[in-house]
Amino acid sequence: MNIGEIIQNIATGGAAILGVIYILGGLIVNLNLTRRGIVEYQVLKIKYLAVGMIFMFQFFGVVLFTLIPIMIFLGFLYSRDAAQLISKFASILSILAALTLLLVWSRYPPNTRSVVGRWRFWFAVSVVALLHPLFVLVHQLITPNTDLTWMAASLLAALIGTLSILAMVYHYSSFYYGRPSFSGALDPIGIGIPTRVNLLCDKSLSPALREMGLTIQKNIVQDVYLIDETNDQYIISEEQVPSGTGHNRSYKISKNLVKVILHTPDHMRKLKDNVGVKN
C-alpha cells in the first residue's frame, strides 16, 4: 500500500467518523426538541458536530471504564467455561441496563431532580449496558472462536450494543443535553443549555404575542429562554427545562421580526429550584 492509498483511507475513515458524530449530534438535539413538541431537522448545522463530539468524548469514557474489568478477567482469570458463563450473565445485565435507560427516559420529565436524571446515573448504567458487547468484542479479538456458541454470542452482542447506544443517546438527550448541572458546573460547548433572554420585537407582533401568553411590555418579550435557532427563526420557551406538567409552551419567532436580543446567561450555572419532579 503506497502513501497515496494510506492518505485516502485515512481521509475516508475520518469522513465516516465525522458523519457518525454529526448524525449523533443531530439526533440528540432533535430528541431534546421533541420533548418541547418541536421537530426541526436541518441538513447543515455545525452545532450537531459540537454536540456529537461532546457525546462521543463521554461515550469513550464509558467504553474505557467498561474495559477495565474485562481486561482484568481476560488477562489474569481467563478460562473458556468461565468466559461463556460471564458472557451469558453479562448479556442479561446489559439488556436490563439498556431498558432501564429507556424506561427512565419515557417516564421522567427532563427537569426531574431524581438521581436517575443525573449524569453519574447515565454513566454507571451505560457501563453495564456495554458490558456484554465489549466483552464479546474483546474476547473475539484476543482469542477468536468460530464455534456456534460464540457466533451466536457475537450476533447477540451486536444487537445489544445497538440497543445500548440508542438508549444512551435517548437518555442523554433528555437529562444531560440542554439542562444545567445541579453542581453549577460550567457549560461546555455542545451541552446546549438554554439562555435567558429579552427580545425586542416588531411592534406589529406585540398584540399577537401577548394573546399567545407571552409576557411583553413595550414590545419586549421578557424572561424567556432561547432554546435553539434555525436559519430563519428563534425557538424560545418560558421554561428552561421542560417539566412533566403538560403545559410547556414553545414558540418560533421569525428573525426578521426581532430587533434586539438581550442575553442574561448568569442564571444558567445550575438548575433552578422551582423545577418539578417525576409525575
Secondary structure as GFF3:
##gff-version 3
##sequence-region A 1 279
A	DSSP	alpha_helix	3	34	.	.	.	ID=ss1
A	DSSP	alpha_helix	46	72	.	.	.	ID=ss2
A	DSSP	pi_helix	73	77	.	.	.	ID=ss3
A	DSSP	alpha_helix	80	107	.	.	.	ID=ss4
A	DSSP	three_ten_helix	115	117	.	.	.	ID=ss5
A	DSSP	alpha_helix	119	129	.	.	.	ID=ss6
A	DSSP	alpha_helix	131	142	.	.	.	ID=ss7
A	DSSP	alpha_helix	148	175	.	.	.	ID=ss8
A	DSSP	beta_strand	195	201	.	.	.	ID=ss9
A	DSSP	three_ten_helix	203	205	.	.	.	ID=ss10
A	DSSP	alpha_helix	206	211	.	.	.	ID=ss11
A	DSSP	beta_strand	216	217	.	.	.	ID=ss12
A	DSSP	beta_strand	220	229	.	.	.	ID=ss13
A	DSSP	beta_strand	233	237	.	.	.	ID=ss14
A	DSSP	beta_strand	250	254	.	.	.	ID=ss15
A	DSSP	three_ten_helix	255	257	.	.	.	ID=ss16
A	DSSP	beta_strand	258	263	.	.	.	ID=ss17
A	DSSP	three_ten_helix	265	269	.	.	.	ID=ss18
###
